[in-house]
Amino acid sequence: MNPNLSAVMDAVAAFRVLAGQDKDCAAYIRRFAGTESAAPAAAPAADGLSLADAILRGLRKETAALTARALETHSELEVVDRFLIPALDAVGERYERQELFLPQLIQAANAACEGFELVKKRIAARGAESVSKGKILLATVHGDVHDIGKNIVRVVLENYGYTVVDLGRDVPAETVVEAAIREDVRLVGLSALMTTTVASMAETIKALRASGHTCKIMVGGAVLTPDYAAQIGADYYAKDAKQSADIAKQVLG
């Protein structure tokens, strides 16, 4: 192989991802992160890099530094609403157009988390109330131990400014109902990956409805379809983490 040929090294980079040698696909993302983003807002920039670009490329340190610079001239809520969330929206739109893929989506969300954490610390230092756009409960239903998808959804929702109550995996219906009432959540997200556990999802939805708690319910998972989600009584079907954030906006603002 000729290492001077970009196509050859592109193949090597892809192999290292598929073989599990490239942790979090970090080297792969760095290799192919040279495209410019359609920045949603003009945030303070360092060395030509905007806050939106830093988030798009999954650059945590740069995101934190640029967020700190933005906080010098903007309030915490302005930074969240004008820069951080629009940047995530732009990443989500590119993900939907298949210009970005899941590793980039996760890296961007983790980078944005650096900005949100800095905003939270600034608010806490002033003794003010923390920023939250609302509370959402997530759970993988009883009998199902697959929670990768749910965890991705949690990261994305948290980085959009929502407080997430994560009950974990293999969660009985009664536990979901008790937590939804106790936490007074307006949106519950249920996940199931296995065909054998979608019945547990239906039972959980039935239990939530029977409790009288007036929350909205969104469901997701590889085995689900929009038609089946409607059949078991869910209010929304989320095909991916980005759509779960869109649903949260619709329900909670």
N, C-alpha and C positions, 0 to 999 in steps of 0.2 A: 504494500500500500504506500502511496505517496502522501505524506502528511502535509504537503504544500497544496494539495487539492482540497478546496473547501467542501466539496460534495462528500469526499471521503471522511473528513473530520466531522461533518454534520452527521453522517451515519454512525460514527464512533460515539458522538454525544448522545444520539438516540439510543444506542445499545446500552450505554451506561445507565440511562434512565430505566430502561426495561429490565435490566439485570439487577436493579436495586443498588447500584454502586454510587449513584448521584443523589445524595441525601436531599430530600425536598425538591428535587429537580433544579437545585440552585445553579449548578454550572450550565445546564441546558438553557435555563431562562436568561442567564447572563449572556450566553452566546447569541441568542436570538432576540435580545431586548433592545436592538438598535433603532427600531422604528420610533418616530415621534408620535406622541399622543395628541388627540384632539382635546386639548386642555379645556375643561369646563369653566374655569375661572382663572383670572390672572392673580395668582398668589405671589407673595414675595419670593424671589428666586435667588439662588446662590450658584455662581459659576454657570449661569445659563440654565439651571435646572429649576423647574417650577415644582410646587407642591403636588400638583396633579401628575406630573411626570414621575416624581419620586414614588408615589403610590402605585402608578401603573407598572413601574419596573420592580416593585417589591423591595425598595431600598429603605430599610427601617431607620438607620441612623440619619439619613438625609431627610426623611419624613419628619422625624422628631425635631431636627434643627430648623427646618423650614416652618414647621408649626410654631415653634418658639418665636421665630421672627414675625410670623403673622400675628401672634398674640401681643406683640409690641404696639401694634396700631389698630387692632380689632378686638372686640369683646369675645369671650369664649363662645357664645352662641353664634356670633357672626362667623367665626372660624369654622364651627361645625356646619352651619347651614350654607355658607358661601363657598367653602373650599373642600372640606373633608367628604361630606355626603355627595356633592356633585362629582367629585373625583371617583368615588365608588360607583355612582350611576354610570359614568363614562366607561369604567371597566366592565360593568355588567352588560352594557349595550354592546361592547366589542366581543364579550363572551357569547352573547346571543347570536351575533353575526359570524361566530366561529373564527374571529380574528385573534382571539385569545382562547386558552384552554384551561382546564381545571387547575393545573399547578400554578399558572399565572394568577388565576382568580384567588387562590388561597394565599399566595405570596402578597398580592395587593391588599387583601383583607388584613393580613398580619402587619403589613407596613402601616396601614391606616390606623391600626390599633395603637401604634406608638403615638400617633397624633392625638387620638382620643384619650389615652392615658395621661398625656401631658395636660390636656384641657381639664380633665377631672382633678388632677393635682393642683392646678391653678385655682379652680373653684373651691376645693377643700381648704387651700391655704387662706382663702378669704373668708372661710367659715360659711360660705353660701351653699345652697342646696345643689346637689349633683344634677347633671343634665341627664334626663331620660325622657324618651318619647313615649314610653308606655311599657307595660310588663307582658311578657309572652311566656307560656309554659310549653316545654318540649319534652317528648318521651318516645322511646321505641317501645312498641306494645308488648304485652305479655307473651312469652314464648320465643321472642326474637332477640338475638344477642348482637345483631349487626347495627352498629351505631356510627359508622364513618360518615354516612350521609347526614345524619342528624347533627353531628359535631361540626360539619362544614356549615350547615344552616345556622348553627349557634354563633359561629365566628362572624358570619356575614351580618346577622341580625344585630349582634352586639356592636359591630362597627358602624351600623346605621344609627346607633344611639338608643337601641331598645335594651331594657333589662330582661335577661333571659333566666327563667327558672328551669334548670335542666334536671329532670328526674332520672336520667340515665337510660339503661336498656332493660328489657324483660320486666316492664312495669305493669303490675296488675291494674285492672280498670278502676277498682275502688281507690287505689292510691292516686291515680290521675284525678278522679273526682274530688277527693279530699283536698289535694293540693290546689286545684283550680278554685275551689271555694275559699280555702284558707288564704290564698294569695290574691284573691279577687281579680283574676286575670280576665281580660276581654278576648284574648286569642289563645287557642291551644293548638299546637302542632304535633301530629302523630305520625310516626314513621314505621314502615314495615317493609322488609326486603324479601321475605319468604312467602311463597304462596300458601303455606300452612298456617301463617299467622295473620293473614288479612281478616280472618274470622274474629280474632282478638281485637283488631281495630274496630270492626263493626260493633262488637260488644262494648268497647270503651265509649264509642260515640253514643250508643244507646243508653249507657249508664249516665253519661253527661247530660243527655236530654232529660232523662228521668229525674235527675237531681233538681231540675228547675233552674240551674245556673245558666244565665243568658250569655254565654260566651260563643264566639264564632270558632269554628273548627276547620283547620286546614290539614290535609294529609299528603303524604308523599312516599315514594319508594319505587324501586325498579319494577315491581309486579303490578303496580296500580295504573289505572287509566282514568281519564276524566269521567267517563261513563260509570265506572265502578265506584268512584269516589262519590258521585251523586246518588248512586243506588244505596250506599250504606249510610247516607245522611250527612256527609261532610258538606260544609259550606263552600270550601275551596279545594282545588287540586293544585299542588305546586310541583312542577316538573323538575325544578332545580332550586338552588339556594337563592339565585337572583329573583326568581318569581316569588319565593317566600317573602323576600323583602318588599316586593311590590304589593303583596297581599297585606303585609303589616302596615304599609302606608295607607292602604285603602281602609283598613279597620281602625287603626290607631292614629293615623295622621303622620 
